[in-house]
């Protein structure tokens, strides 16, 4: 079997590809997407390889969590790609930041604990990361709208936000079932759970604003909500694990 050190190198190569894609955004956007695709492929290889080595979905510690978040952001960006720097560059910066963070954490291999070995875990966590990725796309689309007032970007802001809400809702349902299996309760007063509910209400409010006739003429409201949503994502994902005290969801 190949050395685990080669596994770490594969993650680093993926992060380097993301960095190169970011630089290429200022020279040749189509080539940047192709390089991003190479990074996504290498990153997927890293996830699959690590999953085989630990015998489970590789999202169980700090390294795997940030690497998985980076991968989901990169994959959704690659699929939703639009040839606009204001759309691509902010997302690539987040992809790169999460990837570098994952590469800096300890790379040791560790089998997951018993509480994670349930079907509800691999249904809950990946959907959460993909929802985050769609919401980041929504915020980037809102930025593009703000720069040119093109209603096509406003439509994409709405579309990505709603797609993220649907995925997040499914993730919360699966997470609730997993909570019963793991802790005997659908909901606990845990910082990450509380912020998950806040996120759900925030993007539900986005839907309300979108469908409220008196607010439809105020196009800036939905992009503003999309930008605020990214701040809530940082709190829900990073803040609750590192700064909000002890949490059952902390890394």
N, C-alpha and C positions, 0 to 999 in steps of 0.2 A: 504494500500500500504506500502511496506517495507520502512524503514527510508533511506533518502539519504546518511546517514553515512555508511550504509551497502554497498552502491554503491562504495564509496571511498575505503572501505576495500577490495572489490572485485578487484579493480585495484591494490591495494597493494599486494594482494595474487598473482596476475598474475606476477607482477614484482619480487616477491620473487621466484616464479617458474623459471623465466628466470635466476635469479642469481644462483639458484641451478643447473640449466642446464649447466651454464657456469662452475661451479665447477666440475660437473660430466664429463665435456669434458676431464679432466686430469686423470680420473679414469676409465670411462666406457662410450664410445661414444654412443652405442645403447640406454642405459638407459637415457643419456642426451637428445636424441631426443624424447623419450617418455615423459620426464618431460617438455620439450619444448612444446610438443603437449598439455599437461595439461594447461600450461600457455596460449597458444593460445586460448584454449576453454574458459578459464575464462575471458580472454581479450575480446573475441567475446561476451560473456555474458554481460560484462561491456558496450560495445558499443551498443548492442541491448537494454539493460535496460535504458541507458542514452538517447538513441534515442526516446524511448517511453515516457520518462519523459518530454523531451523538444519538442516532437512532430515533430522531423526532424532528418536528418542525423547529428550525433554528431561530426562535424568537424569544428565548427564555432568560436572557441576561442583558446587561447593558450593551455589550458589543453586538449581539445578534439583533437587539431591538433597534438600535440606531442604524445598523446596516440594513435592516428590513425596511425601516422608514425611508432611508435614502433610495433603496431599490424601488419602492412603490412610487415615490415622487418622480423618479427618473422614468419609470415605465409609463405612468400616466402622461407625463410631459411628452414622451416620445410618441405616444398614440394620439394625443390631442394637439400635436405640434401646429403652430401657426407661425408663418415667417414674419414675426414682429419682435424686435429686440426687447421691447417693454414687456412682452408676454413671456419670452424665453429666459432672459437673463436673470430676473429675480428668482425664478424657479430653479435654475441651474445653481445659483448661489446657495439655495437651501439644500439641494441635492449634494453639493460639494461639502457643505458644512456638516451635514449628518454623516456623510461617508468618512470624512476626516476624523470626526469624533469617534466613529466606530473603530477606525483603524488605530486610534490612540489608546483605546481601552485594552485591558488584558485580553489576549487571544486564546487562553487556555480552553480546552474542550471539557464540558461537564454535562453529564446526563441530567435531564430535567427531573424534578421531584414528582411525587405521586399525584399531587393536586393538579398538575398540568396534563397528566395523561388521560385526557378525555376528549371526545370528538368536539365538544363545545369550545375548547380553547383554540384549535386551528380554524374554527368558523368565526370566532369573535375577533381575534387580534388582527389577522390580515385585512378583514373588512374595515377595521378602524383605520389602519394605515392608508388604505385606498381612499376612504372617505376624506382623510386629511389631504391627500393629494388632489382630489377634485376641488376641495375648498381653496387650496392654494391656487389652482387654475382659475377659480372664480375671482380671487383677489387680483391675480395678474391680468385677467380680462378687464376687471374694473379699472386698473391702471391704464390700460390701453384706451378704454373709453374716455377716461379723464383727459388724455393727451390729445384726442381728436374728435370726441363726441360722436363717434360712429356708432349707430344704434346696433350694428351687428355685434359689436363687443359687449354692449349692454345685454343683448340676448344671450351671449355666451356666459356672461356673469351669472345670469339667472339659471341657465341650463346646468352649469357646473355646480352651483350651489344646491340645486334641487337633487342632482344625482348624488352629491355627497350626503345630503340629508337622508335619502333613501337607504344608502349603504350604512350610514351611522345608525339608523333606526333598526336595521337588521342586526347590526353588531350589538346593539344594546339588548335586543331580545335574546340573542345567543349568550351574551355575557350574563344576563339574569339567570338563565338556565344553568350556566356553568357555576354561578354563585351558589345556587341551591345544592349542586353536586359537591362543591368544594367547602362551603361554609354553612350551608343549611338555610340561606336567606337569599331572596332575590335582590335585596338592596340593603346596604349598610351605610352608616354615616362616615364614609371614607372619602378623603379629599378627591381622589381621582373619580370616584363614582359621582360625587357632587358636581364636579366640573364637567363630567360627561352629560349630566342632565342640563347644566347651564348651556353647553354647546347645542344640545338638542333644541332647547327653547329659543336660543339665539337664531338658529337657522329656520325654525318654525315661524319665528317673527319675520324673517326674511320673506317667507311665503305669504304671510299676512300682508306685509307692505306691498308686495308685488301684485296682490289681488285687490288692494284697497283703491277704489277709483280716485279718491282725493289725493293720494300719494303717487299715482302713476305719472303725473306730470312732473314730479320732482325726481328726475332720473338719478340724481346724485346719491339718493338715500341708499339704494341697493349696493352700489360699489362701496360706499362708506361702511355698510354692514359687513360686506365681504372682507374689507381690510381689518375691521375690528375682530372679525371671526378668526383671523390668523393669530392675533394676539391671544385670544382665548385658547387656541390650539396649543400655543407655546406653554401657557399656564397649565392646561389640562395634561399635556404630555410630559413636559420637562419640569415645570414648577412643582407639581404634585409629587414627583419622584425624588427631587433633590432639595426642595426648600420648604415643604409644607409639613415637616415632621413625619412621624412613622405612618406608613400607609401599607395596607395589604397588597397594593399594586406596585409598590416601590421596587426599583431594580435591586 
